[in-house]
Amino acid sequence: MHLPPQYRSLYVIDGQHRLYGYSDSEYSGSNSVPVVAFLDLPREEQLRLFMEINENQKAVSKNLKHTLDADLKWDSKNLAERAEGIKKQLAQELGENVTSPLFNRVLVGEDQRTDIRVITLEAILRGLNQTKFVGKFTKDSVREQGLFNTGDSAATVEKLRRVLSALFIYIATEYEVEWMRLPKDGGLLTINDGVTALIMVFGDVLEHMDRTAQIKPLTENPDSILEKAATYLDGLKPYFRKLTEPDRAELRKKYGSGAPTRLRRIFQRAINDAREDFNPLGLKEYWRDQSKLYNVETYSRVADIEIKLRDDVKQLLMHEHGAMWLKKGLPEKLFTHLSTEAAKKNRLIEKDEDEKTPWDCLNLIHIREIVMHGAQWSTLFQKSFTIPGQESKKKEDKTSWLVKMNGIRNNADHEYSVSKDDADYVAAIHDWLILGDHTDIASRNSGSELEAQADD
């Protein structure tokens, strides 16, 4: 059998590990290796044999499968397989081509992971699959023509490689500090989730520019496309300038498999802030839904806090005033108001056991009126309801947390959004009152005082 010295003149169906290991040994140039060879075996059959041989043995890494698929499928007669092969070949070339900013950052074949080489072919493919770069196909028909699909696999891969390399070069240059951050140091753009999100956003920007006739993907050169796309990608700069270490940690740890989508939406919003004409489908709806992310959890904690406050205040008033606790413990105006509210509700209630008392109509802001009524603050409530660290403040300031809690409760209960800061504040109050841990709320108070002193 004659094997020409030509790239892709043969494919190794099984034994890649042994071949790679042997090729680096002292015997590779002199010894003969016995093999079983198949001449003119269709690529589909090669792939089937490979999968069959390895399925019941040690699992083959997904990365290696993608590498093999790139070779086997990229010029398949099956259009859907061909599109898959094009994307896998493109992902591989972005990692292997020395002109690509992803060179030596992508794990190709059986590359070993390093501090900088952490990006998988799967991460690149996830991004490409969310774009319209290659298009969508069935086995034998076109469902959606790709922006850069020329109809020729090699030409399509080359066109896309040059365009994406140009876009990544822009990111690596304009966001150099961020690009040079190692994953272990909190880098966002050079980890799998970051690369996936960047490719998605590249797709969003280029799709918008094509739809608005700003570019001609198939005929325009990559430098021209980049020059126009940069006016959108520049919108990311304010986001990265303001990005904090806690934000990085939250994005990397909290969102899990949803991190690429989260980052994509963050990038889209940043670009939209700079360019109002860029408004991807679903962007407003995503942030509308996300804006209520903390509502349910916060409302639950506020409810727990409110129940405890009602019970604690009631017990202290009963201990102080006995059977007359309701009349003596409440300001006259509040007692009248709550009695009226109870009467209104009871008119609609048919069962005696369901009727409401004035105390049942209480809310958080009313509790503040009660604890501040007469001398009750100093004699009954000051010790229990003063946030640790605020002992030297005035009565109004010591009880201001109840005002803030009432406002947050109203937001959580209605159509308004609870911010992360408010959610964290409620969690700190909850820890203090329910769990007996005042560490967080005390540190928040200390930080607020330092800021106030700085302002003065």
Protein Blocks (a to p, Z undefined) as FASTA:
>chain_A
ZZddbehkbccfbhklmmmmmmmmmklmmmccdddddehiafklmmmmmmmmmmmmccdd
fklmmmmmmmmmmmcfblklmmmmmmmmmmmmmmmpmkbmkgokacghjaccdfklmccf
klmmmmmmmpcknopcdfkbcfbdcfklgoiaklmmmmmmmmmmmmmmmmmmmmmmmmmp
cfklopaklgmklmmmmmmmmmmmmmmmmmnopacfklpcfklmmmmmmmmmmmmmmmmm
mpcfklmmmmmmmnmmmlmmmmmmmmmmmmmmmmmmlccehklmmmmmmmmmmmmmmmmm
mmmmmmmmmmmmmmmmmmmnommlmmmmpcfklmmmmmmmmmmmmmmpmbfklpccfklm
pcfklmmmmmmgojlmmmmmmmmmpcghilmpcfklmmmmmmmmmmmmmmmmmmbdcdfk
lmmmmmmmmmmmmnopaklmmmmmmmmmmmmmmmZZ
